[in-house]
Amino acid sequence: MSEPSPPGDSVEAPAPLRLTYPVACSPEHAFRTWTERFGSWWPPSHSVSGDPAAVVREPRGGGRSYERTQDGTEVDWGEVVLLVEAGDWVPLGAADEKKDGKDGKVEAWGRSAENPVGGWYGLRKGYRGRFGMYLPPLLEALGLDEVTHDARNNSMRAA
């Protein structure tokens, strides 16, 4: 058994949970069930209280995932960082290295600690800026996404 960390010590966050399951429904139905009907399928035993009155996921970027206990207390589980429905176009963004990327854009996701590489593109000097400009065209060349090619304000979506 390990000793608890002394106050002030940093604790490394666990890696994001990523699961893949084949389902016999349209992507649109699966998306709506995962987001808007979250409380209808989430097991009550997998909660802080063990018997919540409700579990809620607010289906939008910046929305909350939380449980409401029997006495009405709301217990936060996490935040929805970015929510994109299959086929939606997402703005790329191309913020300068010295500026923060705007939420909801590919650029901000590339810098986020919530992405699969822990925000590496946002932490390393020289790699921080222009993530949204350089990666999507590479993915397009590999056949993994589509990118608009306008003079400004381009977007991408999964292929």
Phi and psi in radians as a Rosetta constraint file:
Dihedral C 1 N 2 CA 2 C 2 CIRCULARHARMONIC -1.532 0.35
Dihedral N 2 CA 2 C 2 N 3 CIRCULARHARMONIC 2.700 0.35
Dihedral C 2 N 3 CA 3 C 3 CIRCULARHARMONIC -1.311 0.35
Dihedral N 3 CA 3 C 3 N 4 CIRCULARHARMONIC 2.506 0.35
Dihedral C 3 N 4 CA 4 C 4 CIRCULARHARMONIC -1.153 0.35
Dihedral N 4 CA 4 C 4 N 5 CIRCULARHARMONIC 2.637 0.35
Dihedral C 4 N 5 CA 5 C 5 CIRCULARHARMONIC -1.215 0.35
Dihedral N 5 CA 5 C 5 N 6 CIRCULARHARMONIC 2.410 0.35
Dihedral C 5 N 6 CA 6 C 6 CIRCULARHARMONIC -1.120 0.35
Dihedral N 6 CA 6 C 6 N 7 CIRCULARHARMONIC 2.665 0.35
Dihedral C 6 N 7 CA 7 C 7 CIRCULARHARMONIC -0.944 0.35
Dihedral N 7 CA 7 C 7 N 8 CIRCULARHARMONIC 2.441 0.35
Dihedral C 7 N 8 CA 8 C 8 CIRCULARHARMONIC 1.641 0.35
Dihedral N 8 CA 8 C 8 N 9 CIRCULARHARMONIC -0.318 0.35
Dihedral C 8 N 9 CA 9 C 9 CIRCULARHARMONIC -1.263 0.35
Dihedral N 9 CA 9 C 9 N 10 CIRCULARHARMONIC 2.466 0.35
Dihedral C 9 N 10 CA 10 C 10 CIRCULARHARMONIC -1.422 0.35
Dihedral N 10 CA 10 C 10 N 11 CIRCULARHARMONIC 2.523 0.35
Dihedral C 10 N 11 CA 11 C 11 CIRCULARHARMONIC -2.052 0.35
Dihedral N 11 CA 11 C 11 N 12 CIRCULARHARMONIC 2.239 0.35
Dihedral C 11 N 12 CA 12 C 12 CIRCULARHARMONIC -1.262 0.35
Dihedral N 12 CA 12 C 12 N 13 CIRCULARHARMONIC 2.276 0.35
Dihedral C 12 N 13 CA 13 C 13 CIRCULARHARMONIC -1.233 0.35
Dihedral N 13 CA 13 C 13 N 14 CIRCULARHARMONIC 2.540 0.35
Dihedral C 13 N 14 CA 14 C 14 CIRCULARHARMONIC -1.170 0.35
Dihedral N 14 CA 14 C 14 N 15 CIRCULARHARMONIC 2.725 0.35
Dihedral C 14 N 15 CA 15 C 15 CIRCULARHARMONIC -1.126 0.35
Dihedral N 15 CA 15 C 15 N 16 CIRCULARHARMONIC 2.618 0.35
Dihedral C 15 N 16 CA 16 C 16 CIRCULARHARMONIC -1.036 0.35
Dihedral N 16 CA 16 C 16 N 17 CIRCULARHARMONIC 2.537 0.35
Dihedral C 16 N 17 CA 17 C 17 CIRCULARHARMONIC -1.431 0.35
Dihedral N 17 CA 17 C 17 N 18 CIRCULARHARMONIC 2.184 0.35
Dihedral C 17 N 18 CA 18 C 18 CIRCULARHARMONIC -2.262 0.35
Dihedral N 18 CA 18 C 18 N 19 CIRCULARHARMONIC 2.072 0.35
Dihedral C 18 N 19 CA 19 C 19 CIRCULARHARMONIC -2.215 0.35
Dihedral N 19 CA 19 C 19 N 20 CIRCULARHARMONIC 2.565 0.35
Dihedral C 19 N 20 CA 20 C 20 CIRCULARHARMONIC -2.256 0.35
Dihedral N 20 CA 20 C 20 N 21 CIRCULARHARMONIC 2.234 0.35
Dihedral C 20 N 21 CA 21 C 21 CIRCULARHARMONIC -2.337 0.35
Dihedral N 21 CA 21 C 21 N 22 CIRCULARHARMONIC 2.316 0.35
Dihedral C 21 N 22 CA 22 C 22 CIRCULARHARMONIC -1.281 0.35
Dihedral N 22 CA 22 C 22 N 23 CIRCULARHARMONIC 2.387 0.35
Dihedral C 22 N 23 CA 23 C 23 CIRCULARHARMONIC -2.268 0.35
Dihedral N 23 CA 23 C 23 N 24 CIRCULARHARMONIC 2.581 0.35
Dihedral C 23 N 24 CA 24 C 24 CIRCULARHARMONIC -1.636 0.35
Dihedral N 24 CA 24 C 24 N 25 CIRCULARHARMONIC 1.130 0.35
Dihedral C 24 N 25 CA 25 C 25 CIRCULARHARMONIC -2.768 0.35
Dihedral N 25 CA 25 C 25 N 26 CIRCULARHARMONIC 3.000 0.35
Dihedral C 25 N 26 CA 26 C 26 CIRCULARHARMONIC -1.252 0.35
Dihedral N 26 CA 26 C 26 N 27 CIRCULARHARMONIC 2.718 0.35
Dihedral C 26 N 27 CA 27 C 27 CIRCULARHARMONIC -1.008 0.35
Dihedral N 27 CA 27 C 27 N 28 CIRCULARHARMONIC -0.621 0.35
Dihedral C 27 N 28 CA 28 C 28 CIRCULARHARMONIC -1.120 0.35
Dihedral N 28 CA 28 C 28 N 29 CIRCULARHARMONIC -0.760 0.35
Dihedral C 28 N 29 CA 29 C 29 CIRCULARHARMONIC -1.148 0.35
Dihedral N 29 CA 29 C 29 N 30 CIRCULARHARMONIC -0.755 0.35
Dihedral C 29 N 30 CA 30 C 30 CIRCULARHARMONIC -1.070 0.35
Dihedral N 30 CA 30 C 30 N 31 CIRCULARHARMONIC -0.741 0.35
Dihedral C 30 N 31 CA 31 C 31 CIRCULARHARMONIC -1.077 0.35
Dihedral N 31 CA 31 C 31 N 32 CIRCULARHARMONIC -0.833 0.35
Dihedral C 31 N 32 CA 32 C 32 CIRCULARHARMONIC -1.107 0.35
Dihedral N 32 CA 32 C 32 N 33 CIRCULARHARMONIC -0.701 0.35
Dihedral C 32 N 33 CA 33 C 33 CIRCULARHARMONIC -1.146 0.35
Dihedral N 33 CA 33 C 33 N 34 CIRCULARHARMONIC -0.758 0.35
Dihedral C 33 N 34 CA 34 C 34 CIRCULARHARMONIC -1.134 0.35
Dihedral N 34 CA 34 C 34 N 35 CIRCULARHARMONIC -0.614 0.35
Dihedral C 34 N 35 CA 35 C 35 CIRCULARHARMONIC -1.737 0.35
Dihedral N 35 CA 35 C 35 N 36 CIRCULARHARMONIC -1.120 0.35
Dihedral C 35 N 36 CA 36 C 36 CIRCULARHARMONIC -1.332 0.35
Dihedral N 36 CA 36 C 36 N 37 CIRCULARHARMONIC -0.471 0.35
Dihedral C 36 N 37 CA 37 C 37 CIRCULARHARMONIC -1.971 0.35
Dihedral N 37 CA 37 C 37 N 38 CIRCULARHARMONIC 0.556 0.35
Dihedral C 37 N 38 CA 38 C 38 CIRCULARHARMONIC -0.905 0.35
Dihedral N 38 CA 38 C 38 N 39 CIRCULARHARMONIC -0.787 0.35
Dihedral C 38 N 39 CA 39 C 39 CIRCULARHARMONIC -1.187 0.35
Dihedral N 39 CA 39 C 39 N 40 CIRCULARHARMONIC -0.279 0.35
Dihedral C 39 N 40 CA 40 C 40 CIRCULARHARMONIC -1.400 0.35
Dihedral N 40 CA 40 C 40 N 41 CIRCULARHARMONIC -0.338 0.35
Dihedral C 40 N 41 CA 41 C 41 CIRCULARHARMONIC -2.150 0.35
Dihedral N 41 CA 41 C 41 N 42 CIRCULARHARMONIC -0.226 0.35
Dihedral C 41 N 42 CA 42 C 42 CIRCULARHARMONIC -1.240 0.35
Dihedral N 42 CA 42 C 42 N 43 CIRCULARHARMONIC 2.236 0.35
Dihedral C 42 N 43 CA 43 C 43 CIRCULARHARMONIC -1.192 0.35
Dihedral N 43 CA 43 C 43 N 44 CIRCULARHARMONIC 2.166 0.35
Dihedral C 43 N 44 CA 44 C 44 CIRCULARHARMONIC -0.989 0.35
Dihedral N 44 CA 44 C 44 N 45 CIRCULARHARMONIC -0.520 0.35
Dihedral C 44 N 45 CA 45 C 45 CIRCULARHARMONIC -1.185 0.35
Dihedral N 45 CA 45 C 45 N 46 CIRCULARHARMONIC -0.323 0.35
Dihedral C 45 N 46 CA 46 C 46 CIRCULARHARMONIC -1.646 0.35
Dihedral N 46 CA 46 C 46 N 47 CIRCULARHARMONIC 1.043 0.35
Dihedral C 46 N 47 CA 47 C 47 CIRCULARHARMONIC -2.517 0.35
Dihedral N 47 CA 47 C 47 N 48 CIRCULARHARMONIC 2.987 0.35
Dihedral C 47 N 48 CA 48 C 48 CIRCULARHARMONIC -1.162 0.35
Dihedral N 48 CA 48 C 48 N 49 CIRCULARHARMONIC -0.807 0.35
Dihedral C 48 N 49 CA 49 C 49 CIRCULARHARMONIC -1.433 0.35
Dihedral N 49 CA 49 C 49 N 50 CIRCULARHARMONIC -0.393 0.35
Dihedral C 49 N 50 CA 50 C 50 CIRCULARHARMONIC 1.465 0.35
Dihedral N 50 CA 50 C 50 N 51 CIRCULARHARMONIC -0.256 0.35
Dihedral C 50 N 51 CA 51 C 51 CIRCULARHARMONIC -2.653 0.35
Dihedral N 51 CA 51 C 51 N 52 CIRCULARHARMONIC 1.113 0.35
Dihedral C 51 N 52 CA 52 C 52 CIRCULARHARMONIC -1.265 0.35
Dihedral N 52 CA 52 C 52 N 53 CIRCULARHARMONIC 2.666 0.35
Dihedral C 52 N 53 CA 53 C 53 CIRCULARHARMONIC -1.253 0.35
Dihedral N 53 CA 53 C 53 N 54 CIRCULARHARMONIC -0.549 0.35
Dihedral C 53 N 54 CA 54 C 54 CIRCULARHARMONIC -2.800 0.35
Dihedral N 54 CA 54 C 54 N 55 CIRCULARHARMONIC 2.649 0.35
Dihedral C 54 N 55 CA 55 C 55 CIRCULARHARMONIC -2.102 0.35
Dihedral N 55 CA 55 C 55 N 56 CIRCULARHARMONIC 2.409 0.35
Dihedral C 55 N 56 CA 56 C 56 CIRCULARHARMONIC -2.344 0.35
Dihedral N 56 CA 56 C 56 N 57 CIRCULARHARMONIC 2.411 0.35
Dihedral C 56 N 57 CA 57 C 57 CIRCULARHARMONIC -2.200 0.35
Dihedral N 57 CA 57 C 57 N 58 CIRCULARHARMONIC 2.085 0.35
Dihedral C 57 N 58 CA 58 C 58 CIRCULARHARMONIC -1.410 0.35
Dihedral N 58 CA 58 C 58 N 59 CIRCULARHARMONIC 1.945 0.35
Dihedral C 58 N 59 CA 59 C 59 CIRCULARHARMONIC -1.368 0.35
Dihedral N 59 CA 59 C 59 N 60 CIRCULARHARMONIC 1.246 0.35
Dihedral C 59 N 60 CA 60 C 60 CIRCULARHARMONIC -2.849 0.35
Dihedral N 60 CA 60 C 60 N 61 CIRCULARHARMONIC 2.696 0.35
Dihedral C 60 N 61 CA 61 C 61 CIRCULARHARMONIC -1.016 0.35
Dihedral N 61 CA 61 C 61 N 62 CIRCULARHARMONIC 2.277 0.35
Dihedral C 61 N 62 CA 62 C 62 CIRCULARHARMONIC 1.560 0.35
Dihedral N 62 CA 62 C 62 N 63 CIRCULARHARMONIC -0.089 0.35
Dihedral C 62 N 63 CA 63 C 63 CIRCULARHARMONIC -1.269 0.35
Dihedral N 63 CA 63 C 63 N 64 CIRCULARHARMONIC 2.876 0.35
Dihedral C 63 N 64 CA 64 C 64 CIRCULARHARMONIC -1.792 0.35
Dihedral N 64 CA 64 C 64 N 65 CIRCULARHARMONIC 2.640 0.35
Dihedral C 64 N 65 CA 65 C 65 CIRCULARHARMONIC -1.972 0.35
Dihedral N 65 CA 65 C 65 N 66 CIRCULARHARMONIC 2.188 0.35
Dihedral C 65 N 66 CA 66 C 66 CIRCULARHARMONIC -2.750 0.35
Dihedral N 66 CA 66 C 66 N 67 CIRCULARHARMONIC 2.922 0.35
Dihedral C 66 N 67 CA 67 C 67 CIRCULARHARMONIC -2.026 0.35
Dihedral N 67 CA 67 C 67 N 68 CIRCULARHARMONIC 2.599 0.35
Dihedral C 67 N 68 CA 68 C 68 CIRCULARHARMONIC -1.899 0.35
Dihedral N 68 CA 68 C 68 N 69 CIRCULARHARMONIC 2.072 0.35
Dihedral C 68 N 69 CA 69 C 69 CIRCULARHARMONIC -1.320 0.35
Dihedral N 69 CA 69 C 69 N 70 CIRCULARHARMONIC 2.990 0.35
Dihedral C 69 N 70 CA 70 C 70 CIRCULARHARMONIC -1.029 0.35
Dihedral N 70 CA 70 C 70 N 71 CIRCULARHARMONIC -0.513 0.35
Dihedral C 70 N 71 CA 71 C 71 CIRCULARHARMONIC -1.574 0.35
Dihedral N 71 CA 71 C 71 N 72 CIRCULARHARMONIC 0.109 0.35
Dihedral C 71 N 72 CA 72 C 72 CIRCULARHARMONIC 1.623 0.35
Dihedral N 72 CA 72 C 72 N 73 CIRCULARHARMONIC -0.048 0.35
Dihedral C 72 N 73 CA 73 C 73 CIRCULARHARMONIC -1.218 0.35
Dihedral N 73 CA 73 C 73 N 74 CIRCULARHARMONIC 2.378 0.35
Dihedral C 73 N 74 CA 74 C 74 CIRCULARHARMONIC -1.755 0.35
Dihedral N 74 CA 74 C 74 N 75 CIRCULARHARMONIC 2.206 0.35
Dihedral C 74 N 75 CA 75 C 75 CIRCULARHARMONIC -1.969 0.35
Dihedral N 75 CA 75 C 75 N 76 CIRCULARHARMONIC 1.966 0.35
Dihedral C 75 N 76 CA 76 C 76 CIRCULARHARMONIC -1.203 0.35
Dihedral N 76 CA 76 C 76 N 77 CIRCULARHARMONIC 2.376 0.35
Dihedral C 76 N 77 CA 77 C 77 CIRCULARHARMONIC -1.828 0.35
Dihedral N 77 CA 77 C 77 N 78 CIRCULARHARMONIC -0.560 0.35
Dihedral C 77 N 78 CA 78 C 78 CIRCULARHARMONIC 3.000 0.35
Dihedral N 78 CA 78 C 78 N 79 CIRCULARHARMONIC -3.089 0.35
Dihedral C 78 N 79 CA 79 C 79 CIRCULARHARMONIC -2.124 0.35
Dihedral N 79 CA 79 C 79 N 80 CIRCULARHARMONIC 2.445 0.35
Dihedral C 79 N 80 CA 80 C 80 CIRCULARHARMONIC -1.352 0.35
Dihedral N 80 CA 80 C 80 N 81 CIRCULARHARMONIC 1.968 0.35
Dihedral C 80 N 81 CA 81 C 81 CIRCULARHARMONIC -1.350 0.35
Dihedral N 81 CA 81 C 81 N 82 CIRCULARHARMONIC -0.867 0.35
Dihedral C 81 N 82 CA 82 C 82 CIRCULARHARMONIC -2.621 0.35
Dihedral N 82 CA 82 C 82 N 83 CIRCULARHARMONIC 2.318 0.35
Dihedral C 82 N 83 CA 83 C 83 CIRCULARHARMONIC -2.228 0.35
Dihedral N 83 CA 83 C 83 N 84 CIRCULARHARMONIC 2.010 0.35
Dihedral C 83 N 84 CA 84 C 84 CIRCULARHARMONIC -2.254 0.35
Dihedral N 84 CA 84 C 84 N 85 CIRCULARHARMONIC 2.175 0.35
Dihedral C 84 N 85 CA 85 C 85 CIRCULARHARMONIC -1.348 0.35
Dihedral N 85 CA 85 C 85 N 86 CIRCULARHARMONIC 2.599 0.35
Dihedral C 85 N 86 CA 86 C 86 CIRCULARHARMONIC -0.892 0.35
Dihedral N 86 CA 86 C 86 N 87 CIRCULARHARMONIC 2.252 0.35
Dihedral C 86 N 87 CA 87 C 87 CIRCULARHARMONIC 1.580 0.35
Dihedral N 87 CA 87 C 87 N 88 CIRCULARHARMONIC -0.170 0.35
Dihedral C 87 N 88 CA 88 C 88 CIRCULARHARMONIC -1.228 0.35
Dihedral N 88 CA 88 C 88 N 89 CIRCULARHARMONIC 2.534 0.35
Dihedral C 88 N 89 CA 89 C 89 CIRCULARHARMONIC -1.508 0.35
Dihedral N 89 CA 89 C 89 N 90 CIRCULARHARMONIC 2.396 0.35
Dihedral C 89 N 90 CA 90 C 90 CIRCULARHARMONIC -2.082 0.35
Dihedral N 90 CA 90 C 90 N 91 CIRCULARHARMONIC 2.246 0.35
Dihedral C 90 N 91 CA 91 C 91 CIRCULARHARMONIC -1.085 0.35
Dihedral N 91 CA 91 C 91 N 92 CIRCULARHARMONIC 2.456 0.35
Dihedral C 91 N 92 CA 92 C 92 CIRCULARHARMONIC -1.295 0.35
Dihedral N 92 CA 92 C 92 N 93 CIRCULARHARMONIC -0.885 0.35
Dihedral C 92 N 93 CA 93 C 93 CIRCULARHARMONIC 1.309 0.35
Dihedral N 93 CA 93 C 93 N 94 CIRCULARHARMONIC 2.646 0.35
Dihedral C 93 N 94 CA 94 C 94 CIRCULARHARMONIC -2.722 0.35
Dihedral N 94 CA 94 C 94 N 95 CIRCULARHARMONIC 0.994 0.35
Dihedral C 94 N 95 CA 95 C 95 CIRCULARHARMONIC -1.197 0.35
Dihedral N 95 CA 95 C 95 N 96 CIRCULARHARMONIC 2.465 0.35
Dihedral C 95 N 96 CA 96 C 96 CIRCULARHARMONIC -1.048 0.35
Dihedral N 96 CA 96 C 96 N 97 CIRCULARHARMONIC 2.664 0.35
Dihedral C 96 N 97 CA 97 C 97 CIRCULARHARMONIC -0.976 0.35
Dihedral N 97 CA 97 C 97 N 98 CIRCULARHARMONIC -0.531 0.35
Dihedral C 97 N 98 CA 98 C 98 CIRCULARHARMONIC -1.515 0.35
Dihedral N 98 CA 98 C 98 N 99 CIRCULARHARMONIC -0.033 0.35
Dihedral C 98 N 99 CA 99 C 99 CIRCULARHARMONIC -2.012 0.35
Dihedral N 99 CA 99 C 99 N 100 CIRCULARHARMONIC 2.670 0.35
Dihedral C 99 N 100 CA 100 C 100 CIRCULARHARMONIC -1.322 0.35
Dihedral N 100 CA 100 C 100 N 101 CIRCULARHARMONIC 2.523 0.35
Dihedral C 100 N 101 CA 101 C 101 CIRCULARHARMONIC -1.273 0.35
Dihedral N 101 CA 101 C 101 N 102 CIRCULARHARMONIC 2.572 0.35
Dihedral C 101 N 102 CA 102 C 102 CIRCULARHARMONIC -1.391 0.35
Dihedral N 102 CA 102 C 102 N 103 CIRCULARHARMONIC 2.358 0.35
Dihedral C 102 N 103 CA 103 C 103 CIRCULARHARMONIC -0.945 0.35
Dihedral N 103 CA 103 C 103 N 104 CIRCULARHARMONIC 2.528 0.35
Dihedral C 103 N 104 CA 104 C 104 CIRCULARHARMONIC 1.517 0.35
Dihedral N 104 CA 104 C 104 N 105 CIRCULARHARMONIC 0.000 0.35
Dihedral C 104 N 105 CA 105 C 105 CIRCULARHARMONIC -1.937 0.35
Dihedral N 105 CA 105 C 105 N 106 CIRCULARHARMONIC 2.712 0.35
Dihedral C 105 N 106 CA 106 C 106 CIRCULARHARMONIC -0.976 0.35
Dihedral N 106 CA 106 C 106 N 107 CIRCULARHARMONIC -0.701 0.35
Dihedral C 106 N 107 CA 107 C 107 CIRCULARHARMONIC -0.978 0.35
Dihedral N 107 CA 107 C 107 N 108 CIRCULARHARMONIC -0.821 0.35
Dihedral C 107 N 108 CA 108 C 108 CIRCULARHARMONIC -1.132 0.35
Dihedral N 108 CA 108 C 108 N 109 CIRCULARHARMONIC -0.673 0.35
Dihedral C 108 N 109 CA 109 C 109 CIRCULARHARMONIC -1.111 0.35
Dihedral N 109 CA 109 C 109 N 110 CIRCULARHARMONIC -0.696 0.35
Dihedral C 109 N 110 CA 110 C 110 CIRCULARHARMONIC -1.078 0.35
Dihedral N 110 CA 110 C 110 N 111 CIRCULARHARMONIC -0.466 0.35
Dihedral C 110 N 111 CA 111 C 111 CIRCULARHARMONIC -1.655 0.35
Dihedral N 111 CA 111 C 111 N 112 CIRCULARHARMONIC -0.169 0.35
Dihedral C 111 N 112 CA 112 C 112 CIRCULARHARMONIC -1.287 0.35
Dihedral N 112 CA 112 C 112 N 113 CIRCULARHARMONIC 2.431 0.35
Dihedral C 112 N 113 CA 113 C 113 CIRCULARHARMONIC -1.164 0.35
Dihedral N 113 CA 113 C 113 N 114 CIRCULARHARMONIC -0.225 0.35
Dihedral C 113 N 114 CA 114 C 114 CIRCULARHARMONIC -1.487 0.35
Dihedral N 114 CA 114 C 114 N 115 CIRCULARHARMONIC -0.127 0.35
Dihedral C 114 N 115 CA 115 C 115 CIRCULARHARMONIC -1.419 0.35
Dihedral N 115 CA 115 C 115 N 116 CIRCULARHARMONIC 2.919 0.35
Dihedral C 115 N 116 CA 116 C 116 CIRCULARHARMONIC -1.034 0.35
Dihedral N 116 CA 116 C 116 N 117 CIRCULARHARMONIC -0.361 0.35
Dihedral C 116 N 117 CA 117 C 117 CIRCULARHARMONIC -1.870 0.35
Dihedral N 117 CA 117 C 117 N 118 CIRCULARHARMONIC 0.350 0.35
Dihedral C 117 N 118 CA 118 C 118 CIRCULARHARMONIC 1.107 0.35
Dihedral N 118 CA 118 C 118 N 119 CIRCULARHARMONIC 0.551 0.35
Dihedral C 118 N 119 CA 119 C 119 CIRCULARHARMONIC 1.382 0.35
Dihedral N 119 CA 119 C 119 N 120 CIRCULARHARMONIC 0.283 0.35
Dihedral C 119 N 120 CA 120 C 120 CIRCULARHARMONIC -0.875 0.35
Dihedral N 120 CA 120 C 120 N 121 CIRCULARHARMONIC -0.690 0.35
Dihedral C 120 N 121 CA 121 C 121 CIRCULARHARMONIC -1.179 0.35
Dihedral N 121 CA 121 C 121 N 122 CIRCULARHARMONIC -0.370 0.35
Dihedral C 121 N 122 CA 122 C 122 CIRCULARHARMONIC -1.665 0.35
Dihedral N 122 CA 122 C 122 N 123 CIRCULARHARMONIC -0.162 0.35
Dihedral C 122 N 123 CA 123 C 123 CIRCULARHARMONIC -1.753 0.35
Dihedral N 123 CA 123 C 123 N 124 CIRCULARHARMONIC -0.572 0.35
Dihedral C 123 N 124 CA 124 C 124 CIRCULARHARMONIC -1.567 0.35
Dihedral N 124 CA 124 C 124 N 125 CIRCULARHARMONIC 2.141 0.35
Dihedral C 124 N 125 CA 125 C 125 CIRCULARHARMONIC -1.023 0.35
Dihedral N 125 CA 125 C 125 N 126 CIRCULARHARMONIC 2.395 0.35
Dihedral C 125 N 126 CA 126 C 126 CIRCULARHARMONIC 1.615 0.35
Dihedral N 126 CA 126 C 126 N 127 CIRCULARHARMONIC -0.381 0.35
Dihedral C 126 N 127 CA 127 C 127 CIRCULARHARMONIC -1.871 0.35
Dihedral N 127 CA 127 C 127 N 128 CIRCULARHARMONIC -0.220 0.35
Dihedral C 127 N 128 CA 128 C 128 CIRCULARHARMONIC -1.094 0.35
Dihedral N 128 CA 128 C 128 N 129 CIRCULARHARMONIC -0.833 0.35
Dihedral C 128 N 129 CA 129 C 129 CIRCULARHARMONIC -1.468 0.35
Dihedral N 129 CA 129 C 129 N 130 CIRCULARHARMONIC 2.649 0.35
Dihedral C 129 N 130 CA 130 C 130 CIRCULARHARMONIC 1.281 0.35
Dihedral N 130 CA 130 C 130 N 131 CIRCULARHARMONIC 0.284 0.35
Dihedral C 130 N 131 CA 131 C 131 CIRCULARHARMONIC -0.958 0.35
Dihedral N 131 CA 131 C 131 N 132 CIRCULARHARMONIC -0.770 0.35
Dihedral C 131 N 132 CA 132 C 132 CIRCULARHARMONIC -1.188 0.35
Dihedral N 132 CA 132 C 132 N 133 CIRCULARHARMONIC -0.307 0.35
Dihedral C 132 N 133 CA 133 C 133 CIRCULARHARMONIC -1.513 0.35
Dihedral N 133 CA 133 C 133 N 134 CIRCULARHARMONIC -0.638 0.35
Dihedral C 133 N 134 CA 134 C 134 CIRCULARHARMONIC -1.664 0.35
Dihedral N 134 CA 134 C 134 N 135 CIRCULARHARMONIC -0.675 0.35
Dihedral C 134 N 135 CA 135 C 135 CIRCULARHARMONIC -1.276 0.35
Dihedral N 135 CA 135 C 135 N 136 CIRCULARHARMONIC -0.796 0.35
Dihedral C 135 N 136 CA 136 C 136 CIRCULARHARMONIC -0.997 0.35
Dihedral N 136 CA 136 C 136 N 137 CIRCULARHARMONIC -0.727 0.35
Dihedral C 136 N 137 CA 137 C 137 CIRCULARHARMONIC -1.110 0.35
Dihedral N 137 CA 137 C 137 N 138 CIRCULARHARMONIC -0.561 0.35
Dihedral C 137 N 138 CA 138 C 138 CIRCULARHARMONIC -1.142 0.35
Dihedral N 138 CA 138 C 138 N 139 CIRCULARHARMONIC -0.800 0.35
Dihedral C 138 N 139 CA 139 C 139 CIRCULARHARMONIC -1.075 0.35
Dihedral N 139 CA 139 C 139 N 140 CIRCULARHARMONIC -0.633 0.35
Dihedral C 139 N 140 CA 140 C 140 CIRCULARHARMONIC -1.110 0.35
Dihedral N 140 CA 140 C 140 N 141 CIRCULARHARMONIC -0.764 0.35
Dihedral C 140 N 141 CA 141 C 141 CIRCULARHARMONIC -1.081 0.35
Dihedral N 141 CA 141 C 141 N 142 CIRCULARHARMONIC -0.510 0.35
Dihedral C 141 N 142 CA 142 C 142 CIRCULARHARMONIC -1.508 0.35
Dihedral N 142 CA 142 C 142 N 143 CIRCULARHARMONIC -0.016 0.35
Dihedral C 142 N 143 CA 143 C 143 CIRCULARHARMONIC 1.373 0.35
Dihedral N 143 CA 143 C 143 N 144 CIRCULARHARMONIC 0.354 0.35
Dihedral C 143 N 144 CA 144 C 144 CIRCULARHARMONIC -1.741 0.35
Dihedral N 144 CA 144 C 144 N 145 CIRCULARHARMONIC -0.214 0.35
Dihedral C 144 N 145 CA 145 C 145 CIRCULARHARMONIC -2.677 0.35
Dihedral N 145 CA 145 C 145 N 146 CIRCULARHARMONIC 3.019 0.35
Dihedral C 145 N 146 CA 146 C 146 CIRCULARHARMONIC -2.058 0.35
Dihedral N 146 CA 146 C 146 N 147 CIRCULARHARMONIC 2.488 0.35
Dihedral C 146 N 147 CA 147 C 147 CIRCULARHARMONIC -2.280 0.35
Dihedral N 147 CA 147 C 147 N 148 CIRCULARHARMONIC 2.386 0.35
Dihedral C 147 N 148 CA 148 C 148 CIRCULARHARMONIC -1.316 0.35
Dihedral N 148 CA 148 C 148 N 149 CIRCULARHARMONIC 2.676 0.35
Dihedral C 148 N 149 CA 149 C 149 CIRCULARHARMONIC -2.216 0.35
Dihedral N 149 CA 149 C 149 N 150 CIRCULARHARMONIC 0.985 0.35
Dihedral C 149 N 150 CA 150 C 150 CIRCULARHARMONIC -1.547 0.35
Dihedral N 150 CA 150 C 150 N 151 CIRCULARHARMONIC 3.006 0.35
Dihedral C 150 N 151 CA 151 C 151 CIRCULARHARMONIC -1.138 0.35
Dihedral N 151 CA 151 C 151 N 152 CIRCULARHARMONIC -0.550 0.35
Dihedral C 151 N 152 CA 152 C 152 CIRCULARHARMONIC -2.606 0.35
Dihedral N 152 CA 152 C 152 N 153 CIRCULARHARMONIC 2.889 0.35
Dihedral C 152 N 153 CA 153 C 153 CIRCULARHARMONIC 0.949 0.35
Dihedral N 153 CA 153 C 153 N 154 CIRCULARHARMONIC 0.923 0.35
Dihedral C 153 N 154 CA 154 C 154 CIRCULARHARMONIC -1.387 0.35
Dihedral N 154 CA 154 C 154 N 155 CIRCULARHARMONIC 2.828 0.35
Dihedral C 154 N 155 CA 155 C 155 CIRCULARHARMONIC -2.361 0.35
Dihedral N 155 CA 155 C 155 N 156 CIRCULARHARMONIC 2.938 0.35
Dihedral C 155 N 156 CA 156 C 156 CIRCULARHARMONIC -2.432 0.35
Dihedral N 156 CA 156 C 156 N 157 CIRCULARHARMONIC 2.822 0.35
Dihedral C 156 N 157 CA 157 C 157 CIRCULARHARMONIC -2.634 0.35
Dihedral N 157 CA 157 C 157 N 158 CIRCULARHARMONIC 2.701 0.35
Dihedral C 157 N 158 CA 158 C 158 CIRCULARHARMONIC -1.113 0.35
Dihedral N 158 CA 158 C 158 N 159 CIRCULARHARMONIC 2.495 0.35
